[in-house]
Amino acid sequence: MNGYFITGTDTDVGKTLATAALLRALLDAGRNAVALKPVQTGCPRQDGRLMAEDPAVYARFAGPYFPDGYPEACCRKFVPACSPHLAAEAAGETLDPDDLAAGVERLAHGYDTVLVEGAGGCAVPLGNGRTMLDLMARLDLPVVVVADNKLGAVNHALMTVEVLRGRGLDVAGVIMTNATPPTAGDEGLRRDNVKAIAELSGVPILADIPHLSGAPVDEITAHAARALEYLPGPRPVDDGLDFDRDHIWHPYTSALEPLPVNKVRSARGARIVLDDGRELVDGMASWWCAIHGYGRPELLRAARHQLGRLPHVMFGGLTHDPAIGLCRDLLDMAPDGLNHVFLADSGSVSVEAAIKMALQYMQAKGETGRTRLFTVRGGYHGDTCGAMSVCDPDNGMHHLFSGLLPKQIFAPVPDCPFREPFDPERFRETERIFRERQAEIAAVIVEPIVQGAGGMRFYHPEYLRRLRRLADEHGVLLILDEIATGFGRTGKLFACEWSSVTPDILCVGKALTGGTMTLAAVLATNDVARTISQDGGVFMHGPTFMGNPLACAVARASLGILRDTDWQARVRAVEGWLEESFGPCRELPGVADVRVLGAIGVVEMENPVNVPNLQRFFVDHGVWLRPFGKLIYAMPPYIINRDETARLGAAIHDAITARAHQ
């Protein structure tokens, strides 16, 4: 849908007149245009019908272009002349931005340019915590701000523009209306208002309509028509996808024959909105990090506030409140015994830092022969060199680099399912390999309970407890990679809590900022930190964007949501819904296993799946999932609801039934 959303700096600023005049100017310029009103209050009853006054003004201006009468232009009408949320409440109804947006799109069908006039200003309440801004975000149209040219106009216009930009909306410009009659001697004030708004807002003054009470339509339209010099026509057909295909290298794909991509316009809640308007239920939480969903107000407020204060400063020799507060919050939430925090800028970098900590720890202790890491097959820890060295050496994503990576020590995949009784025999080989090589081992590194991108396996908590005891017995450090599982994903705040185990070094990332910014952290015990630092030692690592204050501020807000809400109940509910919706897949041919833990649901096939085919199928069925290997899985935002979860399960069931995975 092409067009503009028309909002005001307040009520009674001449917004309807400006909308009607702009509509007439567009029609005179040959555009197939219409003006619409999502919500109209103060509608009188006439012949049993509610009459919307603003569309009547549109009809007066555009009448010659609609000889059969102006079309239906209002989605919702109410009698009381008050704020939309109060008018709807009085009628026993509710206003939902999604429903209003759908209504606008329905009424806009067949027109190439649509003007959508809001009610009052951009922050007018719609009810249930939503405002006109939420509707504007749904429609994603450039915004035209209408301001009455009077004392206070500069302040109101600049605040409106800033609020709109803060919500990610494009501001096309400002129309000055002079709705307030001029007084003797205020010409200079009004000229300065126009100049100041243009200079301080950085947006054009589209038109300056003089006070024209009772003026004919043509005269008012002539002033509004100047806006067309600044307002572009319909959006170009080029969506950038050809450039993307030819020049942009996406993760884990070929530069010459890339997997198809879908262009995203926006995201909210548990939904991704594509550029063509289709909405997908997001089963991936953007690779498991957007645990609170998209557009979470607390995270956006934290980002805006910090962006205006201090977006970045180097962390070497300097510090700041966001980093101090975040590290304090992390230590308060983490398992007891972790007392030092090293901030990193991604999960892979945090694993690199953890590995270097372990190696430097052993060097500082004088155990210079301990230079290798002990881990299990089927693991995944990141894409940088140190992290790749402890990923599965044969079946992982990094076998191409095996000749370049440090040679680590691998035990078998933990073959002890989470929900089955633990068989000690399943640990024998792990223990044997460890004892044979213990003199070489600086640290054990594993993903606790859940092996993520290496296979989505859930193993028994006793396995981790035995690894902890084995490490303690031989003076080896235990590194737990909670990048995927940390902050509630498995139903515990940290997956290691299933085993009541505290690591020596803990890596966290992904969900740390709620999926808003890239940030990770490495937490360590006093013993690790003091041993490395003894005799003047320093830890030799320091990313350029370490401790980025913008990311730290958002992370604090994300941890605050976990602290202040009953996230455990949400994850338990999601676990039940995943079992409910994924369970029927167990009966389908070709399915090897279905397993669920916390907000993780996995359908494992007997053979590798056809990823491009499945991606197309899922998008066509309104869901976003990213299969790999033999796995079709979901790790959705914790705020997903039952119906959305059911759509994920149904799409997977239908895909397997239709053999879209083959």
Helices and strands as residue ranges (DSSP letters): E 3-8, H 15-28, E 33-40, E 45-46, E 49-50, H 53-62, G 63-65, E 74-77, H 84-90, H 97-108, E 113-121, E 125-127, E 130-131, H 132-139, E 143-147, H 153-166, E 171-176, H 187-201, E 205-208, H 217-224, G 225-229, H 241-247, E 264-268, E 271-274, E 279-282, H 285-288, H 297-309, H 321-333, E 338-344, H 347-365, E 372-376, H 385-389, G 399-401, E 409-411, H 425-437, G 438-440, E 441-446, E 450-451, E 457-458, H 461-473, E 477-481, G 495-498, E 505-508, G 510-513, E 520-525, H 526-533, G 534-536, H 549-564, H 567-582, G 583-587, E 591-597, E 600-605, H 611-620, E 623-624, E 631-634, H 642-657
